[in-house]
Structure formats: C-alpha cells, structure tokens
Amino acid sequence: VQLVESGGGSVQAGGSLRLSCAASGFTGSNYCMGWFRQAPGKGREGIASIDSDGSSNYADSVEGRFTISVDTAKNILYLEMNSLKLEDTAMYYCAAELFLCPAMHALGRWRENDFPYWGQGTQVTVSS
C-alpha cells in the first residue's frame, strides 16, 4: 500500500485548503483511512477517520470545520479544511489500515499503531 499526500500550503486564518491522499495497492474491500497531524514540538494526533462502511469520526478540535471523504473511483482520500485557525498549523499525514475503523475512533481516540501504512506528510501553515 502506498499513500501520497498533496494539497498543503500556506493560508491565512479563516481560509480553506483541501488535502488529498492518493492510495494504491489496496487489497480486499475493507479499509479505514485517517488523517493525523503533528504541530511543531508536539506529538502526532489523529483528527479524522473514515472507513469502507462510510462511518466517519472527527476530533473535537476540527469537528464542524473539517470534512473527510473518499473518492472510491479514484482511490483518493480528501480532507476539506475550512475556517482554518493558527493552531491548525502542522504537518498532515494520511494513514490506512485494511480493516474497518476501530470503535474507539467514535470516542475521538486514534492510535498511530492502528495504521500500518502512512504517507510522507504535507505541510499546512496558517498565518494571521
């Protein structure tokens, strides 16, 4: 499985960006795909995930502002980010596993170890 992110960049607070993650090499019909981010000096945190059943979950920090989606025809995972804040500045990573998302995602808890496949990351910088 290969994951390649794109779409990062610099944007002013209140603006929008759409991140993409092109996926290849999947086998089977089940998957869970997620977005994580790592701000300078902080650990990597999960912010959203979606699985092949269509279930999606969001961290409180992005709920209502970010939307995760999958274009199954193109095998692309998206993260639509609106109303961006300074604290959204981070390196953003997509991740995947070949099972449905763990139930803990519904509780806003993501573990890096749940995802064996990772992209290289794309930088998002929000300025005032």
Contacts in CASP RR format, 6 or more apart in sequence:
PFRMAT RR
TARGET T0000
AUTHOR 0000-0000-0000
METHOD contacts of the structure
MODEL  1
VQLVESGGGSVQAGGSLRLSCAASGFTGSNYCMGWFRQAPGKGREGIASI
DSDGSSNYADSVEGRFTISVDTAKNILYLEMNSLKLEDTAMYYCAAELFL
CPAMHALGRWRENDFPYWGQGTQVTVSS
1 23 0 8 1.000
1 24 0 8 1.000
1 25 0 8 1.000
1 26 0 8 1.000
1 96 0 8 1.000
1 98 0 8 1.000
1 116 0 8 1.000
1 117 0 8 1.000
2 23 0 8 1.000
2 24 0 8 1.000
2 25 0 8 1.000
2 117 0 8 1.000
2 119 0 8 1.000
3 21 0 8 1.000
3 22 0 8 1.000
3 23 0 8 1.000
3 94 0 8 1.000
3 95 0 8 1.000
3 96 0 8 1.000
3 117 0 8 1.000
3 118 0 8 1.000
3 119 0 8 1.000
4 21 0 8 1.000
4 22 0 8 1.000
4 119 0 8 1.000
4 120 0 8 1.000
5 19 0 8 1.000
5 20 0 8 1.000
5 21 0 8 1.000
5 92 0 8 1.000
5 93 0 8 1.000
5 94 0 8 1.000
5 119 0 8 1.000
5 120 0 8 1.000
5 121 0 8 1.000
5 122 0 8 1.000
6 19 0 8 1.000
6 20 0 8 1.000
6 21 0 8 1.000
6 22 0 8 1.000
6 122 0 8 1.000
7 17 0 8 1.000
7 18 0 8 1.000
7 19 0 8 1.000
7 20 0 8 1.000
7 122 0 8 1.000
8 17 0 8 1.000
8 19 0 8 1.000
8 92 0 8 1.000
8 122 0 8 1.000
8 123 0 8 1.000
8 124 0 8 1.000
9 17 0 8 1.000
9 122 0 8 1.000
9 123 0 8 1.000
9 124 0 8 1.000
9 125 0 8 1.000
10 125 0 8 1.000
10 126 0 8 1.000
10 127 0 8 1.000
11 17 0 8 1.000
11 84 0 8 1.000
11 124 0 8 1.000
11 125 0 8 1.000
11 126 0 8 1.000
11 127 0 8 1.000
12 126 0 8 1.000
12 127 0 8 1.000
12 128 0 8 1.000
13 84 0 8 1.000
13 85 0 8 1.000
13 86 0 8 1.000
13 126 0 8 1.000
13 127 0 8 1.000
13 128 0 8 1.000
14 82 0 8 1.000
14 83 0 8 1.000
14 84 0 8 1.000
14 85 0 8 1.000
14 126 0 8 1.000
15 82 0 8 1.000
15 83 0 8 1.000
15 84 0 8 1.000
15 126 0 8 1.000
16 80 0 8 1.000
16 81 0 8 1.000
16 82 0 8 1.000
16 83 0 8 1.000
16 84 0 8 1.000
17 81 0 8 1.000
17 84 0 8 1.000
17 124 0 8 1.000
18 78 0 8 1.000
18 79 0 8 1.000
18 80 0 8 1.000
18 81 0 8 1.000
19 35 0 8 1.000
19 78 0 8 1.000
19 79 0 8 1.000
19 81 0 8 1.000
19 92 0 8 1.000
19 94 0 8 1.000
19 122 0 8 1.000
19 124 0 8 1.000
20 76 0 8 1.000
20 77 0 8 1.000
20 78 0 8 1.000
21 33 0 8 1.000
21 35 0 8 1.000
21 76 0 8 1.000
21 77 0 8 1.000
21 78 0 8 1.000
21 79 0 8 1.000
21 94 0 8 1.000
21 119 0 8 1.000
22 74 0 8 1.000
22 75 0 8 1.000
22 76 0 8 1.000
23 33 0 8 1.000
23 75 0 8 1.000
23 76 0 8 1.000
23 77 0 8 1.000
23 94 0 8 1.000
23 96 0 8 1.000
24 75 0 8 1.000
26 75 0 8 1.000
26 96 0 8 1.000
26 98 0 8 1.000
27 98 0 8 1.000
28 98 0 8 1.000
29 52 0 8 1.000
30 51 0 8 1.000
30 52 0 8 1.000
30 98 0 8 1.000
30 99 0 8 1.000
30 100 0 8 1.000
31 51 0 8 1.000
31 52 0 8 1.000
31 96 0 8 1.000
31 97 0 8 1.000
31 98 0 8 1.000
31 99 0 8 1.000
31 100 0 8 1.000
32 49 0 8 1.000
32 50 0 8 1.000
32 51 0 8 1.000
32 52 0 8 1.000
32 96 0 8 1.000
32 97 0 8 1.000
32 99 0 8 1.000
32 100 0 8 1.000
32 101 0 8 1.000
32 102 0 8 1.000
32 105 0 8 1.000
32 114 0 8 1.000
32 115 0 8 1.000
33 49 0 8 1.000
33 50 0 8 1.000
33 51 0 8 1.000
33 68 0 8 1.000
33 70 0 8 1.000
33 77 0 8 1.000
33 94 0 8 1.000
33 95 0 8 1.000
33 96 0 8 1.000
34 46 0 8 1.000
34 48 0 8 1.000
34 49 0 8 1.000
34 50 0 8 1.000
34 68 0 8 1.000
34 77 0 8 1.000
34 94 0 8 1.000
34 95 0 8 1.000
34 96 0 8 1.000
34 110 0 8 1.000
34 115 0 8 1.000
35 46 0 8 1.000
35 47 0 8 1.000
35 48 0 8 1.000
35 49 0 8 1.000
35 66 0 8 1.000
35 68 0 8 1.000
35 77 0 8 1.000
35 79 0 8 1.000
35 92 0 8 1.000
35 93 0 8 1.000
35 94 0 8 1.000
35 95 0 8 1.000
36 44 0 8 1.000
36 45 0 8 1.000
36 46 0 8 1.000
36 47 0 8 1.000
36 92 0 8 1.000
36 93 0 8 1.000
36 94 0 8 1.000
36 95 0 8 1.000
36 110 0 8 1.000
36 112 0 8 1.000
37 44 0 8 1.000
37 45 0 8 1.000
37 46 0 8 1.000
37 47 0 8 1.000
37 88 0 8 1.000
37 90 0 8 1.000
37 91 0 8 1.000
37 92 0 8 1.000
37 93 0 8 1.000
37 124 0 8 1.000
38 44 0 8 1.000
38 45 0 8 1.000
38 90 0 8 1.000
38 91 0 8 1.000
38 93 0 8 1.000
39 87 0 8 1.000
39 89 0 8 1.000
39 90 0 8 1.000
40 89 0 8 1.000
40 90 0 8 1.000
42 90 0 8 1.000
44 93 0 8 1.000
44 112 0 8 1.000
45 59 0 8 1.000
45 110 0 8 1.000
46 59 0 8 1.000
46 110 0 8 1.000
47 58 0 8 1.000
47 59 0 8 1.000
47 61 0 8 1.000
47 62 0 8 1.000
47 66 0 8 1.000
47 110 0 8 1.000
48 56 0 8 1.000
48 57 0 8 1.000
48 58 0 8 1.000
48 59 0 8 1.000
48 62 0 8 1.000
48 66 0 8 1.000
48 68 0 8 1.000
48 79 0 8 1.000
49 56 0 8 1.000
49 57 0 8 1.000
49 68 0 8 1.000
49 101 0 8 1.000
49 105 0 8 1.000
49 110 0 8 1.000
50 56 0 8 1.000
50 57 0 8 1.000
50 68 0 8 1.000
50 69 0 8 1.000
50 70 0 8 1.000
50 77 0 8 1.000
50 101 0 8 1.000
51 100 0 8 1.000
51 101 0 8 1.000
52 100 0 8 1.000
53 100 0 8 1.000
55 100 0 8 1.000
55 101 0 8 1.000
55 106 0 8 1.000
56 68 0 8 1.000
56 69 0 8 1.000
57 101 0 8 1.000
57 105 0 8 1.000
57 106 0 8 1.000
57 108 0 8 1.000
58 64 0 8 1.000
58 66 0 8 1.000
58 68 0 8 1.000
58 108 0 8 1.000
59 108 0 8 1.000
59 110 0 8 1.000
60 108 0 8 1.000
61 87 0 8 1.000
62 81 0 8 1.000
62 88 0 8 1.000
65 81 0 8 1.000
65 82 0 8 1.000
65 83 0 8 1.000
65 84 0 8 1.000
66 79 0 8 1.000
66 80 0 8 1.000
66 81 0 8 1.000
66 82 0 8 1.000
67 78 0 8 1.000
67 79 0 8 1.000
67 80 0 8 1.000
67 82 0 8 1.000
68 77 0 8 1.000
68 78 0 8 1.000
68 79 0 8 1.000
68 80 0 8 1.000
69 77 0 8 1.000
69 78 0 8 1.000
69 80 0 8 1.000
70 76 0 8 1.000
70 77 0 8 1.000
70 78 0 8 1.000
71 78 0 8 1.000
77 94 0 8 1.000
77 96 0 8 1.000
79 92 0 8 1.000
79 94 0 8 1.000
81 88 0 8 1.000
81 124 0 8 1.000
84 124 0 8 1.000
84 126 0 8 1.000
85 126 0 8 1.000
86 126 0 8 1.000
86 127 0 8 1.000
86 128 0 8 1.000
87 126 0 8 1.000
88 124 0 8 1.000
88 126 0 8 1.000
89 124 0 8 1.000
89 125 0 8 1.000
89 126 0 8 1.000
90 123 0 8 1.000
90 124 0 8 1.000
91 121 0 8 1.000
91 122 0 8 1.000
91 123 0 8 1.000
91 124 0 8 1.000
92 121 0 8 1.000
92 122 0 8 1.000
92 123 0 8 1.000
92 124 0 8 1.000
93 118 0 8 1.000
93 119 0 8 1.000
93 120 0 8 1.000
93 121 0 8 1.000
94 118 0 8 1.000
94 119 0 8 1.000
94 121 0 8 1.000
95 112 0 8 1.000
95 115 0 8 1.000
95 117 0 8 1.000
95 118 0 8 1.000
95 119 0 8 1.000
96 115 0 8 1.000
96 116 0 8 1.000
96 117 0 8 1.000
96 118 0 8 1.000
97 114 0 8 1.000
97 115 0 8 1.000
97 116 0 8 1.000
97 117 0 8 1.000
102 111 0 8 1.000
102 114 0 8 1.000
104 110 0 8 1.000
104 111 0 8 1.000
END
